[in-house]
């Protein structure tokens, strides 16, 4: 140990700590050369390991090897290099405690005042398709998290640094304060460090858990903030959007905010519903969502036709809704869109002429969807309840026609089959209790969120009106407990009904359909959405 190093082994109050020695050991080497050079210019000794030391040496930055500090070489292909008591004593010592200082002097320990570490890329490696298990496991960092946690625990005397984005601010403070970092800064860095290692451990635990049972004894997830929101569902509620770490996609992944106001809490809820429903279709389609329920959905030969037909489903409810399309928005479509008040417009592309037209609506949020990946099928759905979460498989599947059963004397015509299958896809995305009326591959009336299924039927019929109901089909997300709902629809002119079946009164319901001469199909599976 040098005379200079020995002179630092004195009791010191936390606020008086001067950074004299820094340990740098990083996998993500963005900005590390500039950071190390800045530390060296302040007279701070840089200690480094393995690949980091090589990168700094190649850039002309002098470093001291970790083996010189610990007196022990890096071994086992770098698996063991920082796991040494001399290093961790230099990080963990309470420097205001005379006994700790004396122990450090006795054992030749040197203080480490700043620990800059980021970890092996476990998440990136585990996310790659076909990567061998051995490679994933090799990317489980051991020494790195230990150093980070040690420095964060002892942030009264040591600064933990885990993010390259922090380098410039740290250097600026060191330059302005005589190589000191304030207690407030060190505490903030410690909070970031513990969150960083928690995320890392969560990713590892999740990888192992998902190799076993679907619902493990301990569910671990980490989320990182994507953006602050102006407020929550109501103005008195604070809000932010966090994406799940490790998820392949999220509601705003690869989404470009072209124009309009900032997104709100309710915008994101409605956008999520719109995206999920829109994903049911490959032909040109438009979905309009309001208060987390579709109020209009249609397919068409073009996106413009799909939009006009979706909007016609319920123009009053569509006011201030989220409009989502799966085709490019051109100038004619943009001209139709700006005739209405739209909160959020979501589409995969926009022509330049369309953007000029849409710019007239300065407040309308215009989003371009550049995401081409799909959500992982095995990703469960999680809903928060008081003190916990409910976890279930996602309701991703939709029944094939071959799996369905015609239960009436009259089977659906081919045209009716098309309408029924369309309505059934929409119904899955409507809040229970859900009733969907459809005609010509467009919704004409939707009843949602009622406690009574017959009330949802009444609402759907009222939305559709007498003229549009005649010749329409009806989808119900669950079985009819009584014949009254179907009877209302039949009297209004519905010609075919699709529903899961399963009620003890199914025979009465089927009898009502047969007496009216309409077709009824049982899917065998319900699609509640609460």
C-alpha positions as CSV (number, residue, x, y, z in Angstrom):
1,X,0.0,0.0,0.0
2,X,1.4,3.4,-1.0
3,X,2.0,6.3,1.5
4,X,-0.8,8.2,-0.2
5,X,-3.2,5.3,0.2
6,X,-2.2,4.9,3.8
7,X,-2.9,8.5,4.5
8,X,-6.5,8.1,3.4
9,X,-7.2,5.5,6.2
10,X,-8.5,8.0,8.7
11,X,-11.9,8.4,10.2
12,X,-14.0,10.7,8.1
13,X,-17.6,12.0,8.2
14,X,-19.8,11.0,5.2
15,X,-20.2,14.5,3.9
16,X,-16.4,15.0,3.8
17,X,-15.5,12.0,1.5
18,X,-13.2,12.9,-1.3
19,X,-13.1,10.6,-4.4
20,X,-9.5,9.5,-4.7
21,X,-9.9,6.0,-6.1
22,X,-12.5,4.6,-8.6
23,X,-13.1,1.0,-9.7
24,X,-14.4,0.7,-13.3
25,X,-15.7,-2.7,-14.5
26,X,-18.4,-2.5,-17.2
27,X,-20.0,-4.7,-19.9
28,X,-21.7,-1.8,-21.5
29,X,-18.7,0.4,-22.5
30,X,-20.6,3.4,-23.8
31,X,-18.8,6.5,-22.6
32,X,-16.4,4.6,-20.3
33,X,-13.3,5.9,-21.9
34,X,-14.4,9.6,-21.6
35,X,-15.5,8.9,-18.0
36,X,-12.2,7.3,-17.0
37,X,-10.3,10.1,-18.7
38,X,-12.3,12.7,-16.8
39,X,-11.6,10.9,-13.5
40,X,-7.9,10.7,-14.2
41,X,-7.7,14.4,-15.0
42,X,-9.0,15.1,-11.5
43,X,-6.2,13.0,-10.1
44,X,-8.4,10.1,-9.2
45,X,-6.8,6.7,-9.5
46,X,-8.6,4.3,-11.9
47,X,-8.6,0.6,-11.0
48,X,-10.0,-1.6,-13.6
49,X,-10.6,-5.3,-14.6
50,X,-10.4,-7.5,-17.7
51,X,-12.0,-6.1,-20.8
52,X,-12.6,-2.7,-19.3
53,X,-8.9,-2.3,-18.5
54,X,-8.0,-3.3,-22.1
55,X,-10.4,-0.8,-23.6
56,X,-9.1,2.0,-21.4
57,X,-5.5,1.0,-22.1
58,X,-6.1,1.0,-25.9
59,X,-7.5,4.5,-25.5
60,X,-4.4,5.7,-23.6
61,X,-6.0,5.9,-20.1
62,X,-3.7,4.5,-17.4
63,X,-5.3,2.1,-15.1
64,X,-4.3,-0.1,-12.1
65,X,-5.2,-3.7,-12.4
66,X,-7.6,-5.2,-9.9
67,X,-5.0,-7.9,-9.1
68,X,-2.6,-5.2,-7.9
69,X,-5.3,-3.9,-5.5
70,X,-6.3,-7.4,-4.1
71,X,-3.0,-9.2,-4.5
72,X,-4.9,-12.0,-6.3
73,X,-5.1,-12.7,-10.0
74,X,-8.2,-13.0,-12.1
75,X,-8.9,-16.7,-12.5
76,X,-11.4,-19.1,-14.1
77,X,-11.9,-17.1,-17.4
78,X,-12.7,-14.0,-15.4
79,X,-15.4,-15.7,-13.3
80,X,-13.4,-14.7,-10.2
81,X,-11.8,-11.3,-10.3
82,X,-13.5,-8.9,-7.9
83,X,-14.7,-11.4,-5.2
84,X,-12.0,-10.6,-2.7
85,X,-12.1,-9.3,0.9
86,X,-9.6,-6.6,0.3
87,X,-11.7,-5.0,-2.4
88,X,-15.0,-5.4,-0.5
89,X,-13.5,-4.2,2.7
90,X,-12.4,-1.1,0.9
91,X,-15.9,-0.5,-0.3
92,X,-17.9,-1.5,2.7
93,X,-15.9,0.0,5.6
94,X,-17.7,2.5,7.7
95,X,-15.1,5.2,7.6
96,X,-16.4,7.1,10.6
97,X,-15.9,4.0,12.8
98,X,-12.3,3.8,14.2
99,X,-12.5,0.0,14.5
100,X,-13.2,-0.3,10.8
101,X,-10.4,2.1,9.9
102,X,-8.0,0.1,12.2
103,X,-9.0,-3.2,10.6
104,X,-8.4,-1.8,7.2
105,X,-5.0,-0.5,8.1
106,X,-4.1,-3.9,9.7
107,X,-5.0,-5.8,6.6
108,X,-3.6,-3.5,4.0
109,X,-7.1,-2.4,2.7
110,X,-7.3,0.6,0.4
111,X,-10.5,2.7,0.1
112,X,-12.5,2.6,-3.0
113,X,-14.6,5.8,-3.2
114,X,-16.5,5.2,-6.5
115,X,-17.6,2.0,-8.0
116,X,-18.7,2.1,-11.7
117,X,-20.1,-1.2,-12.7
118,X,-22.8,-2.5,-15.1
119,X,-23.6,-6.1,-15.6
120,X,-23.3,-9.0,-18.1
121,X,-26.1,-8.7,-20.7
122,X,-28.3,-11.4,-19.3
123,X,-31.6,-10.0,-20.6
124,X,-30.3,-9.5,-24.1
125,X,-28.8,-13.0,-24.2
126,X,-31.9,-14.7,-22.8
127,X,-34.1,-12.9,-25.2
128,X,-32.3,-14.3,-28.3
129,X,-34.0,-17.2,-30.0
130,X,-32.2,-20.5,-29.9
131,X,-29.5,-19.4,-27.5
132,X,-28.1,-22.4,-25.5
133,X,-28.9,-22.5,-21.8
134,X,-25.2,-22.6,-21.0
135,X,-24.7,-19.3,-22.7
136,X,-27.6,-17.7,-20.8
137,X,-26.2,-19.0,-17.5
138,X,-22.7,-17.7,-18.3
139,X,-24.3,-14.3,-18.5
140,X,-25.4,-14.4,-14.9
141,X,-23.1,-11.8,-13.3
142,X,-22.0,-12.5,-9.7
143,X,-19.1,-10.1,-8.8
144,X,-20.8,-7.2,-10.5
145,X,-24.0,-7.2,-8.4
146,X,-22.0,-7.8,-5.3
147,X,-19.9,-4.7,-5.9
148,X,-22.9,-2.6,-6.8
149,X,-24.8,-3.6,-3.7
150,X,-21.8,-3.1,-1.5
151,X,-21.2,0.4,-2.8
152,X,-24.9,1.2,-2.6
153,X,-25.2,-0.1,1.0
154,X,-22.3,2.1,2.0
155,X,-23.3,5.1,-0.1
156,X,-22.5,7.3,3.0
157,X,-18.9,6.9,1.9
158,X,-19.0,5.4,-1.6
159,X,-20.7,6.4,-4.9
160,X,-22.2,3.5,-6.9
161,X,-22.5,4.3,-10.6
162,X,-24.5,1.9,-12.9
163,X,-25.7,4.0,-15.8
164,X,-23.5,5.6,-18.6
165,X,-26.1,8.3,-18.8
166,X,-24.9,9.5,-15.3
167,X,-21.2,9.9,-16.3
168,X,-21.4,13.5,-17.4
169,X,-23.3,14.8,-14.4
170,X,-21.0,13.0,-12.0
171,X,-17.9,14.4,-13.7
172,X,-19.4,17.9,-13.6
173,X,-20.1,17.6,-9.8
174,X,-16.6,16.3,-9.1
175,X,-15.1,19.1,-11.0
176,X,-17.1,21.8,-9.3
177,X,-16.7,20.4,-5.7
178,X,-13.1,19.4,-5.4
179,X,-13.6,15.7,-6.3
180,X,-16.6,15.3,-3.9
181,X,-20.0,14.0,-4.5
182,X,-22.7,15.2,-2.2
183,X,-24.6,12.9,0.2
184,X,-27.8,13.6,-1.8
185,X,-26.1,12.6,-5.0
186,X,-24.7,9.4,-3.4
187,X,-28.1,8.5,-2.0
188,X,-29.7,9.0,-5.4
189,X,-27.1,6.8,-7.1
190,X,-27.7,4.1,-4.4
191,X,-31.4,4.1,-5.2
192,X,-30.7,3.7,-8.9
193,X,-28.2,1.0,-8.1
194,X,-30.5,-1.1,-6.0
195,X,-33.3,-0.8,-8.7
196,X,-30.7,-1.9,-11.3
197,X,-29.7,-5.0,-9.4
198,X,-33.3,-5.8,-8.6
199,X,-34.2,-5.6,-12.3
200,X,-31.3,-7.9,-13.1
201,X,-32.2,-10.5,-10.4
202,X,-35.8,-10.3,-11.5
203,X,-34.9,-11.2,-15.1
204,X,-32.9,-14.2,-13.9
205,X,-35.6,-15.4,-11.6
206,X,-38.2,-15.0,-14.3
207,X,-36.1,-17.0,-16.8
208,X,-35.8,-19.9,-14.4
209,X,-39.4,-19.7,-13.3
210,X,-40.7,-19.8,-16.9
211,X,-38.8,-23.0,-17.6
212,X,-40.9,-24.7,-15.0
213,X,-44.5,-24.2,-13.9
214,X,-46.9,-21.7,-15.5
215,X,-47.8,-20.1,-12.2
216,X,-44.7,-20.3,-10.0
217,X,-44.8,-19.9,-6.2
218,X,-43.2,-16.4,-6.5
219,X,-44.1,-14.1,-9.4
220,X,-41.4,-11.6,-10.1
221,X,-41.6,-8.8,-12.6
222,X,-39.8,-5.5,-13.1
223,X,-41.1,-2.4,-14.8
224,X,-39.3,0.7,-16.0
225,X,-40.9,4.1,-16.6
226,X,-41.5,5.0,-20.2
227,X,-43.2,8.4,-19.7
228,X,-44.9,10.5,-17.1
229,X,-48.6,11.2,-17.8
230,X,-50.4,14.5,-17.2
231,X,-52.8,12.8,-14.8
232,X,-54.6,9.5,-14.2
233,X,-58.1,8.5,-14.9
234,X,-59.1,11.7,-13.2
235,X,-57.2,15.0,-12.8
236,X,-56.6,14.5,-9.1
237,X,-54.7,11.2,-9.7
238,X,-51.0,11.1,-10.6
239,X,-49.9,8.7,-13.3
240,X,-47.1,7.3,-15.4
241,X,-46.6,4.5,-17.9
242,X,-44.2,1.7,-17.1
243,X,-43.3,-1.1,-19.5
244,X,-42.5,-4.5,-18.3
245,X,-38.8,-5.4,-18.5
246,X,-38.2,-8.4,-20.8
247,X,-41.5,-8.0,-22.7
248,X,-41.1,-8.3,-26.4
249,X,-43.6,-5.5,-27.1
250,X,-45.7,-3.1,-25.2
251,X,-48.5,-0.7,-26.0
252,X,-46.1,2.1,-27.2
253,X,-43.2,0.0,-28.4
254,X,-42.0,1.2,-31.8
255,X,-44.8,3.8,-31.8
256,X,-43.8,7.2,-33.1
257,X,-45.7,10.2,-31.7
258,X,-46.0,12.4,-34.8
259,X,-48.2,15.2,-33.5
260,X,-50.7,16.4,-31.0
261,X,-51.0,16.5,-27.2
262,X,-49.1,14.3,-24.8
263,X,-50.8,10.9,-24.2
264,X,-53.0,10.5,-21.2
265,X,-53.7,7.5,-18.9
266,X,-57.1,6.9,-20.5
267,X,-55.6,7.3,-24.0
268,X,-53.3,4.4,-23.3
269,X,-56.0,2.2,-21.8
270,X,-58.1,2.7,-24.9
271,X,-55.2,2.4,-27.3
272,X,-54.4,-1.0,-25.7
273,X,-57.9,-2.2,-26.3
274,X,-57.9,-0.9,-29.9
275,X,-54.6,-2.5,-30.7
276,X,-55.8,-5.9,-29.4
277,X,-59.0,-5.8,-31.4
278,X,-57.3,-4.5,-34.5
279,X,-54.9,-7.5,-34.3
280,X,-57.9,-9.8,-35.1
281,X,-57.9,-8.7,-38.7
282,X,-55.6,-8.9,-41.7
283,X,-57.9,-7.2,-44.3
284,X,-58.3,-3.4,-44.2
285,X,-60.0,-2.7,-40.8
286,X,-60.9,0.1,-38.5
287,X,-61.6,0.0,-34.8
288,X,-63.0,2.9,-32.7
289,X,-62.7,2.6,-28.9
290,X,-64.2,4.8,-26.2
291,X,-63.9,4.2,-22.5
292,X,-62.1,1.0,-23.1
293,X,-64.9,-0.5,-25.2
294,X,-65.2,-0.7,-29.0
295,X,-68.1,1.5,-30.2
296,X,-67.4,0.7,-33.8
297,X,-65.5,-1.8,-35.9
298,X,-65.6,-2.7,-39.6
299,X,-63.6,-4.2,-42.4
300,X,-63.7,-2.9,-46.0
301,X,-62.1,-2.9,-49.4
302,X,-60.1,0.1,-48.3
303,X,-59.1,1.8,-45.0
304,X,-61.4,4.7,-45.9
305,X,-64.4,2.4,-46.3
306,X,-63.6,0.6,-43.1
307,X,-63.4,3.9,-41.2
308,X,-66.6,5.2,-42.6
309,X,-68.5,2.0,-41.7
310,X,-66.9,1.8,-38.3
311,X,-67.8,5.4,-37.5
312,X,-71.4,4.9,-38.7
313,X,-71.8,2.2,-36.1
314,X,-72.2,4.7,-33.3
315,X,-71.2,8.3,-34.3
316,X,-72.3,9.7,-31.0
317,X,-70.1,7.4,-28.9
318,X,-67.2,7.7,-31.4
319,X,-66.8,11.4,-30.5
320,X,-63.5,11.8,-28.7
321,X,-62.5,8.2,-29.2
322,X,-59.4,6.3,-30.3
323,X,-59.4,5.4,-34.0
324,X,-57.0,2.6,-35.0
325,X,-56.4,1.4,-38.6
326,X,-54.2,-1.4,-40.0
327,X,-53.6,0.4,-43.3
328,X,-51.8,3.6,-44.4
329,X,-53.7,6.8,-44.0
330,X,-53.8,8.7,-47.3
331,X,-55.1,12.2,-48.0
332,X,-58.8,11.2,-48.7
333,X,-58.9,9.2,-45.4
334,X,-57.2,12.0,-43.5
335,X,-59.8,14.5,-44.9
336,X,-62.6,12.2,-43.5
337,X,-60.9,11.8,-40.2
338,X,-60.5,15.5,-39.5
339,X,-64.2,16.0,-39.9
340,X,-64.6,14.4,-36.4
341,X,-63.2,14.9,-33.0
342,X,-60.6,12.2,-32.4
343,X,-58.5,11.9,-29.3
344,X,-55.9,9.4,-30.7
345,X,-55.3,8.3,-34.3
346,X,-53.2,5.1,-34.7
347,X,-52.0,3.7,-38.0
348,X,-49.0,1.9,-39.5
349,X,-48.1,4.8,-41.9
350,X,-49.2,8.2,-43.2
351,X,-48.6,9.8,-46.6
352,X,-47.1,13.3,-46.6
353,X,-50.3,14.7,-48.0
354,X,-52.2,13.0,-45.1
355,X,-50.0,14.6,-42.5
356,X,-50.6,18.0,-44.0
357,X,-54.3,17.5,-43.6
358,X,-54.1,16.0,-40.1
359,X,-51.9,18.9,-38.9
360,X,-55.1,21.0,-38.9
361,X,-56.1,19.2,-35.8
362,X,-53.3,20.4,-33.5
363,X,-54.6,18.6,-30.4
364,X,-55.2,15.2,-32.0
365,X,-52.6,12.7,-31.0
366,X,-51.2,11.1,-34.2
367,X,-49.3,7.9,-33.7
368,X,-47.5,5.8,-36.2
369,X,-47.2,2.1,-35.5
370,X,-43.8,0.8,-36.6
371,X,-44.0,-2.4,-34.5
372,X,-43.8,-5.6,-36.5
373,X,-43.1,-8.0,-33.6
374,X,-45.9,-9.8,-32.0
375,X,-46.6,-10.3,-28.3
376,X,-45.3,-13.5,-26.7
377,X,-48.1,-16.0,-26.6
378,X,-47.0,-17.3,-23.2
379,X,-47.0,-13.9,-21.6
380,X,-49.7,-14.0,-18.9
381,X,-52.3,-11.3,-18.2
382,X,-51.9,-9.6,-14.8
383,X,-54.6,-7.5,-13.1
384,X,-54.0,-5.7,-9.9
385,X,-56.4,-6.1,-7.0
386,X,-56.1,-4.9,-3.4
387,X,-52.8,-6.1,-2.0
388,X,-52.0,-8.4,-4.9
389,X,-52.4,-9.4,-8.5
390,X,-54.6,-11.9,-10.4
391,X,-52.7,-13.8,-13.1
392,X,-54.2,-15.8,-16.0
393,X,-53.5,-17.0,-19.5
394,X,-54.4,-14.4,-22.1
395,X,-57.6,-14.9,-24.1
396,X,-55.8,-15.0,-27.4
397,X,-57.6,-17.8,-29.3
398,X,-60.8,-17.5,-31.2
399,X,-62.8,-20.6,-32.1
400,X,-62.7,-22.0,-35.6
401,X,-65.9,-22.6,-37.5
402,X,-65.2,-26.3,-37.5
403,X,-65.3,-26.3,-33.7
404,X,-68.7,-24.7,-33.5
405,X,-72.1,-26.5,-33.4
406,X,-75.3,-25.5,-35.1
407,X,-78.0,-26.1,-32.6
408,X,-81.1,-24.9,-34.5
409,X,-83.1,-26.6,-37.3
410,X,-82.0,-23.9,-39.7
411,X,-78.3,-23.6,-40.2
412,X,-76.7,-20.2,-41.0
413,X,-76.3,-19.3,-44.6
414,X,-72.7,-18.8,-45.8
415,X,-73.3,-15.0,-45.7
416,X,-74.6,-15.3,-42.1
417,X,-71.6,-17.4,-41.1
418,X,-69.2,-14.6,-42.2
419,X,-71.2,-12.1,-40.2
420,X,-71.3,-14.4,-37.2
421,X,-67.6,-15.0,-37.2
422,X,-66.9,-11.3,-37.6
423,X,-69.2,-10.4,-34.7
424,X,-67.7,-13.2,-32.5
425,X,-64.2,-11.6,-32.9
426,X,-65.5,-8.2,-31.9
427,X,-67.4,-9.6,-28.9
428,X,-64.3,-11.0,-27.3
429,X,-63.0,-7.5,-26.9
430,X,-66.1,-5.9,-25.4
431,X,-66.5,-5.5,-21.7
432,X,-68.8,-8.1,-20.3
433,X,-71.7,-8.6,-20.4
434,X,-71.2,-8.2,-24.1
435,X,-73.6,-8.1,-27.0
436,X,-72.6,-7.3,-30.6
437,X,-74.9,-6.7,-33.5
438,X,-73.2,-6.8,-36.9
439,X,-74.3,-6.5,-40.5
440,X,-72.2,-6.4,-43.7
441,X,-69.0,-7.0,-41.7
442,X,-69.5,-3.9,-39.6
443,X,-70.9,-3.4,-36.1
444,X,-74.2,-1.7,-35.9
445,X,-74.9,-1.9,-32.2
446,X,-72.9,-2.8,-29.1
447,X,-74.1,-3.4,-25.6
448,X,-71.4,-3.6,-22.9
449,X,-70.7,-3.7,-19.2
450,X,-74.2,-4.4,-18.0
451,X,-75.1,-6.6,-15.0
452,X,-77.9,-8.2,-17.0
453,X,-77.5,-9.8,-20.4
454,X,-80.9,-8.7,-21.5
455,X,-80.0,-5.1,-20.7
456,X,-77.0,-5.4,-23.0
457,X,-79.3,-6.7,-25.7
458,X,-81.6,-3.7,-25.3
459,X,-78.7,-1.3,-25.5
460,X,-77.3,-2.9,-28.6
461,X,-80.7,-2.8,-30.3
462,X,-81.2,0.8,-29.3
463,X,-77.8,1.7,-30.8
464,X,-78.5,-0.1,-34.0
465,X,-82.0,1.2,-34.6
466,X,-84.8,-0.6,-36.3
467,X,-83.6,-0.3,-39.8
468,X,-80.1,-1.6,-39.2
469,X,-81.1,-4.4,-36.8
470,X,-83.2,-6.1,-39.5
471,X,-81.0,-8.7,-41.2
472,X,-78.2,-8.3,-38.6
473,X,-76.6,-11.1,-36.6
474,X,-75.9,-11.1,-32.8
475,X,-72.9,-12.3,-30.8
476,X,-73.0,-12.9,-27.0
477,X,-69.8,-13.4,-25.1
478,X,-71.5,-15.9,-22.7
479,X,-74.6,-18.1,-22.7
480,X,-78.1,-16.7,-22.4
481,X,-79.5,-17.6,-18.9
482,X,-83.0,-17.1,-20.2
483,X,-84.7,-16.9,-23.6
484,X,-85.7,-13.2,-23.1
485,X,-82.5,-11.7,-24.6
486,X,-82.7,-13.7,-27.9
487,X,-86.5,-13.1,-28.1
488,X,-85.9,-9.3,-28.0
489,X,-83.3,-9.6,-30.8
490,X,-85.5,-11.9,-32.9
491,X,-88.4,-9.5,-32.6
492,X,-86.2,-6.7,-33.8
493,X,-85.1,-8.6,-36.9
494,X,-81.9,-10.5,-36.0
495,X,-81.5,-13.6,-38.3
496,X,-78.7,-15.5,-36.6
497,X,-77.1,-15.7,-33.1
498,X,-73.7,-17.0,-32.0
499,X,-73.1,-17.7,-28.3
500,X,-71.1,-20.2,-26.2
501,X,-74.1,-22.1,-24.9
502,X,-73.8,-23.9,-21.6
503,X,-76.9,-22.6,-19.7
504,X,-79.3,-25.0,-18.0
505,X,-81.9,-23.2,-20.1
506,X,-80.2,-23.8,-23.4
507,X,-83.2,-25.9,-24.7
508,X,-85.6,-23.0,-24.1
509,X,-83.2,-20.6,-25.8
510,X,-82.8,-22.9,-28.8
511,X,-86.6,-23.5,-28.9
512,X,-87.2,-19.7,-29.2
513,X,-84.8,-19.6,-32.1
514,X,-86.4,-22.5,-33.9
515,X,-89.9,-21.1,-33.4
516,X,-88.7,-17.9,-35.1
517,X,-86.9,-19.8,-37.8
518,X,-83.5,-18.2,-37.1
519,X,-80.1,-19.8,-36.9
520,X,-78.1,-20.3,-33.7
521,X,-74.5,-21.5,-33.3
522,X,-72.8,-22.6,-30.0
523,X,-69.1,-22.0,-29.9
524,X,-68.5,-24.0,-26.7
525,X,-66.3,-21.3,-25.2
526,X,-67.1,-18.0,-23.6
527,X,-65.0,-14.8,-23.8
528,X,-65.6,-12.7,-20.7
529,X,-63.6,-9.4,-20.5
530,X,-63.9,-7.7,-17.1
